[in-house]
Amino acid sequence: MKNRKTRRRLIWIGLGLLTILIRWIAGFYPQTVESLYSRGLYQGVRWIFDHTLTITPIPLLYVLFVLLVIWLVWAIVRFFRNKQPFGKKLLNSLFSLLAFAGGFIFFFTWLWGFNYARVPIEQQLNFQPEPLELQEIKTKFNEYTILLDSLRENIPNADTVALSEDFLPENLENTMRDLLTETLTDLNYPSTGRVRGRLIYPKGTLIRNNASGIYIPFIAEGNIDGGLYHLSMPFTMAHEMAHGYGHGDEGTCNFLAYLACRRSPNPYIRYAGTYSYWRYLRGALFRLDNDTYLQLEAQLPTGIRKDLEALKHSWTLYPQAFPKLRDWLYDRFLKSQGIPEGTLSYSKVIMMIEAYDDKRQQ
């Protein structure tokens, strides 16, 4: 019995190490990953999930959490009930953790993680993102402020107070999935399956951990915090769904989310998506020239300023615990997956959108 258990643990450790090796080699062959995995094997994985587990009426994140708690309690009880010497018990526990880590790496990578090594979207669409100079950032910020004001005026019954969540479509999940799959099809990307975008409660569960949404490969669902401010909902839901359709890079998912939002016939979704993109421009200008940003913010149209104030207030409702630690860990994770910008890849959307739009206008 013990030998069988030892063999199982060794197998999982071996599978984890082998997967790390294959993933490292795959990083040198993005075109092979693109054709064999992202547009091949992963499409089968996606279809299986979308016709089995993800049809459940409740978010699978809850189920995963309960299973992890049960496993943890069982492991702790087993540890203390074991009559072996403490040192031997500790070694066995470490051995089990290594096996668990091996299994985690194996399933994470084969169920989704190889998508980090696929051909970057800018190469496939043949446009070249370039850093914007400060003056370009200022110009784009002003242009998108004018665009935002225009989009807001087209929302029926909108006035100069902050927009309420009543403007959200009743079935936002289906709406954003349809917009995203149309976008992917136009860009010649597969959109197999029916990726979910589940709202997670209690409100603030993810936000308190410095995340508005998360995609978990083991359950193949996008999860969005139920307490997320409504103006951020459409963009964030499309972003997490884009992960589910096989895109790992955060900048790419932001890029796809914005394109999905701006093609919507619903004026509120167009405004909300553009607002999310405008906030990236706002953040870039804030970092590069804070004085200029503060001057421009004071001149914002009333409706946009009220929406921004309401958004800022929503951040105070769910204080974050150890945000710098979370950012540091996720930054290191992204870099280990071949995303050299780390968490800065979120802001890469500015370069991507401007380069993509410039190419389309040529």
Secondary structure, DSSP 8 states (H G I E B T S, - for coil): -HHHHHHHHHHHHHHHHHHHHHHHHHTT-HHHIIIIIIIIIHHHHHHHHHTTGGGSSS-HHHHHHHHHHHHHHHHHHHHHH--S-HHHHHHHHHHHHHHHHHHHHHHHHHHTGGGGGS--HHHHTT-------HHHHHHHHHHHHHHHHHHHHTSTT--SS---GGGS-TTHHHHHHHHHHHHHHHTT----S--EEEEESSTTTTGGGT-SEEEETTTTEEEEETTS-GGGHHHHHHHHHHHHTT---HHHHHHHHHHHHHT-S-HHHHHHHHHHHHHHHHHHHHHH-HHHHHHHHHTS-HHHHHHHHHHHHHHTTS--SSHHHHHHHHHHHHHHTT-TTGGGGGGGHHHHHHHHHHHHH-
